[in-house]
C-alpha cells in the first residue's frame, strides 16, 4: 500500500519514518541533547496509545462486545501491556539499529514544496488524533 504525495508515492513504512524524522527535528529545535531520538519515539508512542485509547473508548461507548460495560479494558495491567507493546514496537522500528536514519538523507533532499505538504499531512494526523480522542472521551461521558 502506498500513499500519494506531491510527486511520488510513499509507502506507509517510509511515511512512518518521515513522521519520526519530522518529530525528531522538532524536538531538536526545542532542546538538543542526547535523548532526542528517545523523545521523538516517546511522542510517537503517546500518539499511538491515544489511538488505541480512542478505539477502546468507542468500543465501550457503543457496547460493541456486550450489553454490559467493558471495564476490563481500563484496568491498569491491560493499559500497561498496551503501552509496552506499542513502546517496544517503536523501539524496534526506530531505535534498534537506527533504521530510520537511512531515510533521513533522502528526506533532507526533498524540495520545500514537498516538505511543506508532507509536514501538513504529519501535522493533520497528529491534530486529528488529538481532536478525535477528545471527542471520543466527550461521547463516552455524555451518552
N, C-alpha and C positions, 0 to 999 in steps of 0.2 A: 504494500500500500504506500502511496506517495501523496504528499501534499503539494499542490501547485503554488509556487511563489511567483515573484515578479517575472522572471525569465526562465525559470528552470524548475524541475520537480525536485523535491527533497524528501527523503524517506523519513518516517516517523522517528526512527532511531537518531538520524542526523539532526532532526529538529530538536529532539530531546537534548542532544549535546549542545545545540545552539542556545537553548534555554539556559543550560548550565553556564555556557560561555558568557552570555549577557548578564546573568546574575552575578557571576564571578567578577566581571568588570565593574558592575555596580557596587559590589562590596569593596573592591579595591579603592574606588573613589571615596567611600565613606571612611574606611580605616585600612591602611595597608600594613598587614603583618603576616606572620607565618600561617595563620589559621584561615586564610581566605578561601581555600578550596573546601575546608570543612564548613565554613559559614554558608557558602552557596549551596552545598549539599544539604545542610540542615534546613535552609529556606525551602528548597525543593521538597524535602521530606515533609515539612509543615504544610505545604500546598497540597501534596498528595494525601496526607492524613485528613486535611479538610475535605477533600473529595470523598474519601472513604466515610468520614463522619456524616457528610451530606447524604450519601447513599443509605446509611443506617437510619438517619432521621426520616427520609422518605419512606423507607420500609416500615418504620414504626408509625408514621403519620397515617398511612393508608392501610395498616394492618395486613400487609401482604401475606404473612405466614399464617396468621390465625386471627380469630376474633379477639384474643387477649393481647395485652401489651407484650412486647418482646423486650423486656428489661434486661435480659441476659446479655444483650449486645452492648449494654452500657457498663457492664461490670469491669472493674479495673484490670483484671488479668487479660480479658479479651482486648481491651484498648491497648495495653502494653504490648501484647503479642502483635497486633496490627501495626503499631508504630515500629516495633523491632523488625518485622518483615520488610516494611517499606524502607526503613533506615539501612538495613543490610543490603537490600537490593540496590539502593542508591550508592552505597559504598562500593559495591562490586562494579556497578556501571561507571561511576565517575572516578573514584579514588584508587581502586585496585589497579595497579599498573598504569595509572594515569591515562586511560584510554581516550578521554575527551580531548587531550592536548594535540593529538594528531590531526584533529579537525580545526583547531584554533588558528593555525596558519592560514587555512582556507577561508575561515570566517573573517579574518583580518583583511583579506583581499577583496571582500565584497564592496561593490560600489555604494556610495552614500544613499542612493535611491533604494537599492535592495536592502541595505541595512535598516533604513528607515521603516520600510514596510514589514520586514521581519520583526523589528522591535515593536511595532504597533501590534502585530499578532501576538507576540510574547506578553506584552502589557495587557492586551484584551483578555487573554487566557487567565492571567492572574486576577484581574479585576472581576471577570465573570465568575471565577471560582469563589472569591470572597463574597460577592453580592449574592450569588446563589446559595452559599452557606448561610448567610444572614437571613435570606428569605425562607429557607427551609426550616431554620430554627423558629422563625416567626410563625410559620404554618403549623409547626408542631405544638406550640404553646397556645395557639388561638383556634384550634379546631374544636 
